[in-house]
Amino acid sequence: EHAAVRRARAHLRERWDQRVTLAELASVARLSRFELVRRFREQNGVTPHAYQTNLRVEHARRLLTAGAAPAAVAADCGFADQPHLSRVFKRAVGVSPARYARA
């Protein structure tokens, strides 16, 4: 595993709920943006953006399971708003956040 990718992944895990630009991530990894995306995808199977989105969805799942309201989950997990959470969550999980919370 490439150390630059480890640094990038750690940065995303630390800032999963914040906006992280590709330029910022490339700087942390000490690679060009192109090289970072290429190596990151090789080693993780997804782009850095998709990796961060997956982290956000996992946190959203935990909060919804604990009974948090979707609007609060959206804010806590770094989504722009509740509709953004709903679109991303449904694409990743297959059901809406509200339906997931009821299950």
N, C-alpha and C positions, 0 to 999 in steps of 0.2 A: 504494500500500500504506500502510496506517495505521501510524504510528509505535508506537502502543500494542500492536498485534499483533506488530510486530517485536520489541518488548521482551519480550513474553510468550513468543514463540517462542524467543528467545535464552535466556531463563530456563529454559525446558524443556530446551533442548539442553545447558545447563550442568549441570542437575540431573536428567538423564534417568533415573538409577538411584535417585533418592530420591523420597520421598513429597512431592508438591507439591499443596497444597490449592488449590481454586478461589479462595478468599479471598486467599491469598498471591499467586497469579498476577494477580488483579484489582488488588491493591495495586501490584504491579510495573508493570502496564500503566496504572495510574491510570484505570481504568474500573470501572463496577459489574460484578458477576459476570455479570449478564444481558447487558449490552452487550458485554463481552469475548467471551462464548461466541458471540453473534450475529456479531460482526465476525470473530472467529477462523474460524468455520465458513464465512463468506462468502469469506474470502481463502485458506483452506487446504483447504476441502472436508471437514474433519473437526473435531470438538470438540477442545479442548485435551487432554482425557484420552486420546482416541483418538490424537492426535498423539504424546503421550508413550509410549503403548503401542507405537506403530509404531517409535519410536526404540529402545525396549527389545528388540523383536523383531529389528530389524536388528543390534543388538549381539549378541544371542543367536545369530543365524545365523553371524556372523563367528567367534564363539568355538567353536561346534559344528563349523564347517568346519575350524578349527585343531586339533580333537581334544579339546576340553574335555568333561568329563562333564556330562550334563544337570543334575545336582544342583548342581555348582559354577556352571554357567551361570545357574541360577535365582537363586542367592545374589548373584552378581556383577552381574546385570542388574536387581536390584530387585524380583524377583517374591517373593511371600510364601513359596513353597516350590516343589518340583519339580512337583507336580500343577497348581499355578497356571500355571507356565510351560507345561506340556503343553497345558492347555486353551486358553490365549491363543495359543500358537504354532500349534497345529493349526487354530484358527479363522482365523488370519492367513495361514498358509503352505499349509495343506491336508494336511500330514503331521505326524506326531509329531516331537519333537526327536530322538529316537533314530533314527527312520527317516531323517530329514534328514541326520544325522551319518553314517549308513552310505552315503548316496547319493554 
